[in-house]
């Protein structure tokens, strides 16, 4: 795939993500409900499927996809210029999603949109929904485990 084709995929995934802003969050959403509701991993799976890329349903399996961006031990030193639209950031889990590859667990995934913004389906105050987050709020989280690039480029 050419860099131009990859850039078009990035723009498309961003387009589909922004169209779902405000969609209600529902933990463990059923397959038949996806699109009307999202949890974090169904949202990222949905977005990638819209551009013709299949990724697994669960956060722990999604974290095994793609290639690592940067040094996982120094994730908090990232700047916006280090990321590309569509990169997925994975955060520590507390609900039993652990593997030998991720002994701290993976419990949440957020996608980088570009322009120092992230998008995800989640809760934490207010009504849980698909929402935007600022770069500094996300990248400085101490529970960040790994950043993965699904779109090759």
N, C-alpha and C positions, 0 to 999 in steps of 0.2 A: 504494500500500500504506500502511495506517495505521501509526502508531508502535507500536500494540499488536500488530499482525501482525508487524512487524519484530522486536519484542521476543520474540515466540514463536519466530521463526526463530532468533534468537540462542540461546535456551534449548535448542532442538532440536539445533543444531550443537554446542553444548557437551555435551549428553547423548550424542550419537553419538561425539564425540571421546573422552570419558571411558570409554566402553564398549570402546575399542580400546587403552587403556593396556596396555603390556607386549607388544603385538603385535610380532613380530620385524621388524627393518629389513633390507631387501635393496636395494642400489643397482640402479637400472634394472629394477625389478620388472616382470614381464610382466603384461599385462592380465588374463590368466587366474589370476594369483596374488594379485591385489589383494584385500585382506580378510584373507588369511592372512599376507601380508607387505606392507610399505609402504616406499617411499622417501619423501622429504619431500613432493614434489609430488603423488605419487599419493595420499598421505594427505589433503592439503587438497582435492584434486579429489574424492575419495571423500566427504568430509564435506559438501561443498557439494552434491554430487549427491543425497545423502540428504535434503536439504531442498529439492530441486527446482531447483537453480541449477547450470548447466553452466559450468565454467571449464576452460581448457586443461590439458593434461597436464604440460607442462614449466614449470619455475620462471620462466624468462625470459618466457614467454608469459603466465603468471599475473600477473607483475609489471606487465604492461600493462593488466590488468583493473581495474575499480573506479575509485575516486577517491583522490587523494593525501590522506593525513592529515597536516596540519601542513606545515611547511617542510622539504623533504628535506635542506637544508643544515644543519639544526639538530636532527636526529633524536635525538641523545643527550640533549637537554634535556627529553625527554618524561617525563611522570609517568603513573601508572596512570590517573588521571582523564581523561587525553587520549585514551585508547583505549576501544574498545567490543569486547565479545565478538564474535569472528569476524574481527577485523582481522588482516591478514596482514603480516608483517614479512619483508623480503627482504634477503639478505646476499650479499656479494661472492662471485663464483665463480672457480674456478681451472681448470675443465674445458672451456673453450671456449664457454661460453654468453654471448656478447657480441652486442650490437646497437648501432646508433647511439643509441638511447634510453638504453641502459645500457652505456656504454663500459667500465665497471669490471667488468662481468659480474654475473650473478645465479646463485648456486649453491646456495642453501638458502632454505627458507621455513618460518616458524614462525607458529602461530596464537595470538592472544591469547584466553584463556579467561575473563577477568575475575578479580576477587579477587587481582590482582597475580601471576597465573600464566600461563604459556604452555605449549603442548603442541606436540610435533613428533615426527617420525620421524627418528632420527639416531643417529650413533655417538658418537665421542669418549670413550673410556674405557669399560670394562665391555663388556657385551654390547649391541650396537646394537638399539634398540627404540623404540616409541612411549613417550615419557616427558614428565614435567612439568619445567618450569624456573621458577626464581624470577625476578621482574621485573628486579631489579638486574643479574642475571647476563646477561640478554638485551639490555636496553635500553642498557647501557653498552658493548656490543661495538663496536669501531671499524670493523668491516666492514659495519655496517648501511647499506644503500643507500636503501631507501624503505619506507614503510608505506602499505598500501592498504586501503580499506574497500570490501568487496564488497556488504555488506548496507546498502542506502540507509537513511538515517534521520537 
